[in-house]
Amino acid sequence: MTQATEEKKPPNIDIYKAWCKACGICVAFCPTGALARDETGSPYVKDPEKCAKCGLCELRCPDFAITVHEKKERQARGGQ
């Protein structure tokens, strides 16, 4: 798999609902609109394909309730 193909894969965004107070900061700081708020005000991943993997949502969350993981396939190198 080429690096260009890996960059197109959306990240895995985990939102820990038990920690989240639905303040909306993560949604407000998302520069691409990948996150949105549902009818209760809780954040959710609206469009993972739009995510730029910038991590602003994770950085700005006061409750540490969101984590951005890049989806990458591990490639074996030299028998590892």
N, CA, C and O atoms as CSV, one atom per row, in Angstrom:
chain,resi,resn,atom,element,x,y,z
A,1,MET,N,N,0.851,-1.178,0.000
A,1,MET,CA,C,0.000,0.000,0.000
A,1,MET,C,C,0.892,1.234,0.000
A,1,MET,O,O,1.857,1.299,0.761
A,2,THR,N,N,0.588,2.187,-0.822
A,2,THR,CA,C,1.409,3.387,-0.921
A,2,THR,C,C,1.032,4.380,0.162
A,2,THR,O,O,-0.038,4.291,0.765
A,3,GLN,N,N,1.930,5.331,0.397
A,3,GLN,CA,C,1.674,6.345,1.413
A,3,GLN,C,C,0.470,7.206,1.032
A,3,GLN,O,O,-0.314,7.592,1.900
A,4,ALA,N,N,0.319,7.507,-0.247
A,4,ALA,CA,C,-0.814,8.319,-0.693
A,4,ALA,C,C,-2.144,7.633,-0.377
A,4,ALA,O,O,-3.115,8.295,-0.010
A,5,THR,N,N,-2.186,6.314,-0.519
A,5,THR,CA,C,-3.400,5.565,-0.209
A,5,THR,C,C,-3.679,5.608,1.287
A,5,THR,O,O,-4.831,5.754,1.696
A,6,GLU,N,N,-2.632,5.481,2.116
A,6,GLU,CA,C,-2.796,5.524,3.562
A,6,GLU,C,C,-3.335,6.871,4.017
A,6,GLU,O,O,-4.143,6.928,4.944
A,7,GLU,N,N,-2.900,7.966,3.378
A,7,GLU,CA,C,-3.327,9.289,3.779
A,7,GLU,C,C,-4.809,9.520,3.511
A,7,GLU,O,O,-5.421,10.365,4.164
A,8,LYS,N,N,-5.394,8.798,2.578
A,8,LYS,CA,C,-6.800,8.966,2.241
A,8,LYS,C,C,-7.722,8.263,3.229
A,8,LYS,O,O,-8.917,8.555,3.266
A,9,LYS,N,N,-7.194,7.347,4.026
A,9,LYS,CA,C,-8.028,6.624,4.983
A,9,LYS,C,C,-8.442,7.548,6.113
A,9,LYS,O,O,-7.607,8.272,6.656
A,10,PRO,N,N,-9.710,7.536,6.474
A,10,PRO,CA,C,-10.148,8.381,7.582
A,10,PRO,C,C,-9.640,7.830,8.917
A,10,PRO,O,O,-9.439,6.625,9.062
A,11,PRO,N,N,-9.438,8.710,9.876
A,11,PRO,CA,C,-8.992,8.243,11.191
A,11,PRO,C,C,-10.154,7.636,11.967
A,11,PRO,O,O,-11.318,7.824,11.614
A,12,ASN,N,N,-9.834,6.933,12.991
A,12,ASN,CA,C,-10.830,6.408,13.907
A,12,ASN,C,C,-10.959,7.446,15.020
A,12,ASN,O,O,-9.987,7.711,15.727
A,13,ILE,N,N,-12.119,8.025,15.183
A,13,ILE,CA,C,-12.348,9.048,16.199
A,13,ILE,C,C,-13.220,8.446,17.286
A,13,ILE,O,O,-14.362,8.058,17.037
A,14,ASP,N,N,-12.676,8.371,18.489
A,14,ASP,CA,C,-13.415,7.830,19.633
A,14,ASP,C,C,-13.934,8.970,20.483
A,14,ASP,O,O,-13.170,9.847,20.888
A,15,ILE,N,N,-15.232,8.962,20.756
A,15,ILE,CA,C,-15.841,9.935,21.657
A,15,ILE,C,C,-16.380,9.157,22.848
A,15,ILE,O,O,-17.283,8.332,22.702
A,16,TYR,N,N,-15.827,9.421,24.025
A,16,TYR,CA,C,-16.217,8.724,25.243
A,16,TYR,C,C,-17.400,9.463,25.867
A,16,TYR,O,O,-17.227,10.441,26.593
A,17,LYS,N,N,-18.596,8.977,25.570
A,17,LYS,CA,C,-19.828,9.634,25.996
A,17,LYS,C,C,-19.919,9.795,27.512
A,17,LYS,O,O,-20.498,10.770,27.991
A,18,ALA,N,N,-19.357,8.856,28.274
A,18,ALA,CA,C,-19.424,8.931,29.728
A,18,ALA,C,C,-18.614,10.109,30.272
A,18,ALA,O,O,-18.926,10.627,31.344
A,19,TRP,N,N,-17.591,10.532,29.556
A,19,TRP,CA,C,-16.753,11.647,29.989
A,19,TRP,C,C,-17.223,12.974,29.421
A,19,TRP,O,O,-16.916,14.030,29.974
A,20,CYS,N,N,-17.958,12.934,28.332
A,20,CYS,CA,C,-18.349,14.133,27.583
A,20,CYS,C,C,-19.490,14.874,28.275
A,20,CYS,O,O,-20.486,14.269,28.673
A,21,LYS,N,N,-19.332,16.208,28.415
A,21,LYS,CA,C,-20.405,17.016,28.988
A,21,LYS,C,C,-21.170,17.785,27.915
A,21,LYS,O,O,-21.981,18.657,28.228
A,22,ALA,N,N,-20.910,17.462,26.657
A,22,ALA,CA,C,-21.608,18.053,25.511
A,22,ALA,C,C,-21.438,19.564,25.433
A,22,ALA,O,O,-22.394,20.292,25.164
A,23,CYS,N,N,-20.221,20.030,25.671
A,23,CYS,CA,C,-19.960,21.469,25.630
A,23,CYS,C,C,-19.875,22.001,24.204
A,23,CYS,O,O,-20.116,23.187,23.976
A,24,GLY,N,N,-19.535,21.138,23.232
A,24,GLY,CA,C,-19.471,21.542,21.837
A,24,GLY,C,C,-18.154,22.147,21.399
A,24,GLY,O,O,-18.029,22.579,20.254
A,25,ILE,N,N,-17.174,22.189,22.277
A,25,ILE,CA,C,-15.878,22.775,21.927
A,25,ILE,C,C,-15.220,22.006,20.793
A,25,ILE,O,O,-14.645,22.614,19.891
A,26,CYS,N,N,-15.291,20.700,20.822
A,26,CYS,CA,C,-14.666,19.887,19.774
A,26,CYS,C,C,-15.284,20.196,18.412
A,26,CYS,O,O,-14.576,20.290,17.409
A,27,VAL,N,N,-16.594,20.351,18.381
A,27,VAL,CA,C,-17.300,20.661,17.135
A,27,VAL,C,C,-16.923,22.058,16.657
A,27,VAL,O,O,-16.712,22.274,15.464
A,28,ALA,N,N,-16.839,22.995,17.576
A,28,ALA,CA,C,-16.505,24.377,17.214
A,28,ALA,C,C,-15.096,24.502,16.648
A,28,ALA,O,O,-14.860,25.321,15.760
A,29,PHE,N,N,-14.167,23.712,17.141
A,29,PHE,CA,C,-12.777,23.805,16.688
A,29,PHE,C,C,-12.472,22.925,15.487
A,29,PHE,O,O,-11.378,23.020,14.929
A,30,CYS,N,N,-13.400,22.074,15.070
A,30,CYS,CA,C,-13.154,21.214,13.914
A,30,CYS,C,C,-13.152,22.069,12.646
A,30,CYS,O,O,-14.193,22.601,12.261
A,31,PRO,N,N,-11.987,22.207,11.990
A,31,PRO,CA,C,-11.911,23.102,10.836
A,31,PRO,C,C,-12.574,22.565,9.573
A,31,PRO,O,O,-12.817,23.326,8.636
A,32,THR,N,N,-12.869,21.278,9.530
A,32,THR,CA,C,-13.413,20.686,8.307
A,32,THR,C,C,-14.886,20.298,8.410
A,32,THR,O,O,-15.496,19.927,7.407
A,33,GLY,N,N,-15.459,20.377,9.596
A,33,GLY,CA,C,-16.853,19.994,9.777
A,33,GLY,C,C,-17.073,18.498,9.861
A,33,GLY,O,O,-18.171,18.014,9.587
A,34,ALA,N,N,-16.039,17.761,10.237
A,34,ALA,CA,C,-16.170,16.315,10.374
A,34,ALA,C,C,-17.028,15.948,11.587
A,34,ALA,O,O,-17.656,14.890,11.612
A,35,LEU,N,N,-17.051,16.825,12.590
A,35,LEU,CA,C,-17.838,16.592,13.796
A,35,LEU,C,C,-19.098,17.444,13.775
A,35,LEU,O,O,-19.125,18.517,13.173
A,36,ALA,N,N,-20.135,16.958,14.434
A,36,ALA,CA,C,-21.385,17.696,14.559
A,36,ALA,C,C,-22.004,17.351,15.911
A,36,ALA,O,O,-21.509,16.483,16.630
A,37,ARG,N,N,-23.086,18.038,16.244
A,37,ARG,CA,C,-23.801,17.772,17.492
A,37,ARG,C,C,-25.158,17.166,17.170
A,37,ARG,O,O,-25.833,17.583,16.229
A,38,ASP,N,N,-25.549,16.171,17.971
A,38,ASP,CA,C,-26.848,15.543,17.763
A,38,ASP,C,C,-27.938,16.354,18.462
A,38,ASP,O,O,-27.668,17.444,18.966
A,39,GLU,N,N,-29.162,15.836,18.498
A,39,GLU,CA,C,-30.285,16.566,19.069
A,39,GLU,C,C,-30.148,16.840,20.564
A,39,GLU,O,O,-30.810,17.730,21.097
A,40,THR,N,N,-29.286,16.074,21.244
A,40,THR,CA,C,-29.045,16.306,22.676
A,40,THR,C,C,-27.847,17.208,22.913
A,40,THR,O,O,-27.551,17.560,24.055
A,41,GLY,N,N,-27.153,17.586,21.844
A,41,GLY,CA,C,-25.970,18.435,21.967
A,41,GLY,C,C,-24.673,17.664,22.046
A,41,GLY,O,O,-23.597,18.261,22.091
A,42,SER,N,N,-24.757,16.353,22.062
A,42,SER,CA,C,-23.560,15.521,22.144
A,42,SER,C,C,-22.859,15.466,20.790
A,42,SER,O,O,-23.518,15.417,19.751
A,43,PRO,N,N,-21.525,15.473,20.797
A,43,PRO,CA,C,-20.801,15.408,19.532
A,43,PRO,C,C,-20.830,14.004,18.936
A,43,PRO,O,O,-20.922,13.007,19.653
A,44,TYR,N,N,-20.751,13.953,17.619
A,44,TYR,CA,C,-20.617,12.682,16.918
A,44,TYR,C,C,-19.828,12.932,15.643
A,44,TYR,O,O,-19.695,14.071,15.196
A,45,VAL,N,N,-19.308,11.864,15.065
A,45,VAL,CA,C,-18.537,11.969,13.835
A,45,VAL,C,C,-19.521,11.980,12.678
A,45,VAL,O,O,-20.083,10.947,12.314
A,46,LYS,N,N,-19.719,13.144,12.112
A,46,LYS,CA,C,-20.672,13.320,11.020
A,46,LYS,C,C,-20.092,12.812,9.710
A,46,LYS,O,O,-20.774,12.127,8.948
A,47,ASP,N,N,-18.842,13.142,9.449
A,47,ASP,CA,C,-18.206,12.776,8.182
A,47,ASP,C,C,-16.720,12.488,8.393
A,47,ASP,O,O,-15.897,13.396,8.274
A,48,PRO,N,N,-16.362,11.232,8.709
A,48,PRO,CA,C,-14.959,10.907,8.979
A,48,PRO,C,C,-14.035,11.160,7.786
A,48,PRO,O,O,-12.835,11.370,7.962
A,49,GLU,N,N,-14.592,11.141,6.578
A,49,GLU,CA,C,-13.774,11.391,5.378
A,49,GLU,C,C,-13.256,12.828,5.342
A,49,GLU,O,O,-12.221,13.095,4.732
A,50,LYS,N,N,-13.957,13.744,5.982
A,50,LYS,CA,C,-13.535,15.149,6.003
A,50,LYS,C,C,-12.436,15.423,7.018
A,50,LYS,O,O,-11.780,16.462,6.947
A,51,CYS,N,N,-12.223,14.516,7.956
A,51,CYS,CA,C,-11.263,14.743,9.037
A,51,CYS,C,C,-9.856,14.950,8.491
A,51,CYS,O,O,-9.362,14.150,7.696
A,52,ALA,N,N,-9.216,16.037,8.928
A,52,ALA,CA,C,-7.855,16.367,8.499
A,52,ALA,C,C,-6.805,15.804,9.449
A,52,ALA,O,O,-5.610,16.019,9.246
A,53,LYS,N,N,-7.234,15.091,10.479
A,53,LYS,CA,C,-6.341,14.488,11.471
A,53,LYS,C,C,-5.507,15.536,12.202
A,53,LYS,O,O,-4.387,15.255,12.629
A,54,CYS,N,N,-6.052,16.741,12.346
A,54,CYS,CA,C,-5.313,17.827,12.985
A,54,CYS,C,C,-5.248,17.667,14.501
A,54,CYS,O,O,-4.312,18.151,15.137
A,55,GLY,N,N,-6.233,16.992,15.080
A,55,GLY,CA,C,-6.243,16.755,16.512
A,55,GLY,C,C,-6.739,17.920,17.353
A,55,GLY,O,O,-6.634,17.877,18.579
A,56,LEU,N,N,-7.279,18.965,16.722
A,56,LEU,CA,C,-7.776,20.105,17.497
A,56,LEU,C,C,-8.904,19.710,18.433
A,56,LEU,O,O,-8.993,20.227,19.547
A,57,CYS,N,N,-9.763,18.802,18.000
A,57,CYS,CA,C,-10.862,18.357,18.860
A,57,CYS,C,C,-10.318,17.689,20.124
A,57,CYS,O,O,-10.789,17.943,21.232
A,58,GLU,N,N,-9.332,16.844,19.932
A,58,GLU,CA,C,-8.724,16.134,21.065
A,58,GLU,C,C,-7.980,17.119,21.971
A,58,GLU,O,O,-8.066,17.026,23.195
A,59,LEU,N,N,-7.266,18.041,21.381
A,59,LEU,CA,C,-6.474,19.015,22.132
A,59,LEU,C,C,-7.345,19.949,22.960
A,59,LEU,O,O,-7.002,20.272,24.097
A,60,ARG,N,N,-8.472,20.387,22.398
A,60,ARG,CA,C,-9.327,21.382,23.055
A,60,ARG,C,C,-10.360,20.806,24.006
A,60,ARG,O,O,-10.955,21.550,24.786
A,61,CYS,N,N,-10.589,19.497,23.961
A,61,CYS,CA,C,-11.605,18.885,24.819
A,61,CYS,C,C,-11.200,19.004,26.292
A,61,CYS,O,O,-10.174,18.455,26.695
A,62,PRO,N,N,-12.000,19.719,27.100
A,62,PRO,CA,C,-11.645,19.884,28.512
A,62,PRO,C,C,-11.840,18.610,29.338
A,62,PRO,O,O,-11.350,18.518,30.463
A,63,ASP,N,N,-12.546,17.640,28.786
A,63,ASP,CA,C,-12.843,16.409,29.518
A,63,ASP,C,C,-12.036,15.208,29.046
A,63,ASP,O,O,-12.229,14.095,29.536
A,64,PHE,N,N,-11.134,15.430,28.096
A,64,PHE,CA,C,-10.335,14.336,27.517
A,64,PHE,C,C,-11.237,13.231,26.992
A,64,PHE,O,O,-10.919,12.048,27.116
A,65,ALA,N,N,-12.371,13.621,26.404
A,65,ALA,CA,C,-13.393,12.672,25.981
A,65,ALA,C,C,-13.320,12.308,24.504
A,65,ALA,O,O,-14.172,11.567,24.016
A,66,ILE,N,N,-12.327,12.808,23.786
A,66,ILE,CA,C,-12.220,12.499,22.358
A,66,ILE,C,C,-10.770,12.171,22.016
A,66,ILE,O,O,-9.834,12.826,22.476
A,67,THR,N,N,-10.618,11.143,21.201
A,67,THR,CA,C,-9.299,10.700,20.776
A,67,THR,C,C,-9.333,10.432,19.281
A,67,THR,O,O,-10.265,9.816,18.766
A,68,VAL,N,N,-8.297,10.907,18.590
A,68,VAL,CA,C,-8.183,10.686,17.149
A,68,VAL,C,C,-7.051,9.691,16.924
A,68,VAL,O,O,-5.903,9.946,17.288
A,69,HIS,N,N,-7.385,8.561,16.323
A,69,HIS,CA,C,-6.399,7.534,15.985
A,69,HIS,C,C,-6.323,7.451,14.476
A,69,HIS,O,O,-7.354,7.336,13.814
A,70,GLU,N,N,-5.138,7.506,13.923
A,70,GLU,CA,C,-4.997,7.324,12.480
A,70,GLU,C,C,-5.100,5.848,12.166
A,70,GLU,O,O,-4.554,5.012,12.886
A,71,LYS,N,N,-5.802,5.525,11.088
A,71,LYS,CA,C,-5.887,4.138,10.642
A,71,LYS,C,C,-4.703,3.871,9.733
A,71,LYS,O,O,-4.627,4.410,8.629
A,72,LYS,N,N,-3.794,3.056,10.185
A,72,LYS,CA,C,-2.642,2.688,9.374
A,72,LYS,C,C,-2.450,1.183,9.467
A,72,LYS,O,O,-2.585,0.584,10.533
A,73,GLU,N,N,-2.138,0.601,8.348
A,73,GLU,CA,C,-1.824,-0.816,8.350
A,73,GLU,C,C,-0.353,-0.957,8.640
A,73,GLU,O,O,0.482,-0.280,8.041
A,74,ARG,N,N,-0.043,-1.837,9.559
A,74,ARG,CA,C,1.362,-2.066,9.907
A,74,ARG,C,C,2.008,-2.923,8.835
A,74,ARG,O,O,1.449,-3.924,8.386
A,75,GLN,N,N,3.164,-2.516,8.450
A,75,GLN,CA,C,3.911,-3.280,7.463
A,75,GLN,C,C,5.110,-3.904,8.153
A,75,GLN,O,O,5.850,-3.240,8.880
A,76,ALA,N,N,5.282,-5.167,7.914
A,76,ALA,CA,C,6.423,-5.875,8.517
A,76,ALA,C,C,7.705,-5.411,7.847
A,76,ALA,O,O,7.788,-5.325,6.622
A,77,ARG,N,N,8.697,-5.114,8.666
A,77,ARG,CA,C,9.992,-4.707,8.146
A,77,ARG,C,C,11.057,-5.638,8.706
A,77,ARG,O,O,11.218,-5.777,9.919
A,78,GLY,N,N,11.751,-6.248,7.823
A,78,GLY,CA,C,12.880,-7.088,8.258
A,78,GLY,C,C,12.505,-8.153,9.261
A,78,GLY,O,O,13.270,-8.420,10.188
A,79,GLY,N,N,11.338,-8.775,9.099
A,79,GLY,CA,C,10.940,-9.868,9.979
A,79,GLY,C,C,10.291,-9.420,11.272
A,79,GLY,O,O,10.030,-10.259,12.134
A,80,GLN,N,N,10.019,-8.135,11.448
A,80,GLN,CA,C,9.398,-7.660,12.687
A,80,GLN,C,C,7.918,-7.846,12.661
A,80,GLN,O,O,7.235,-7.500,13.626
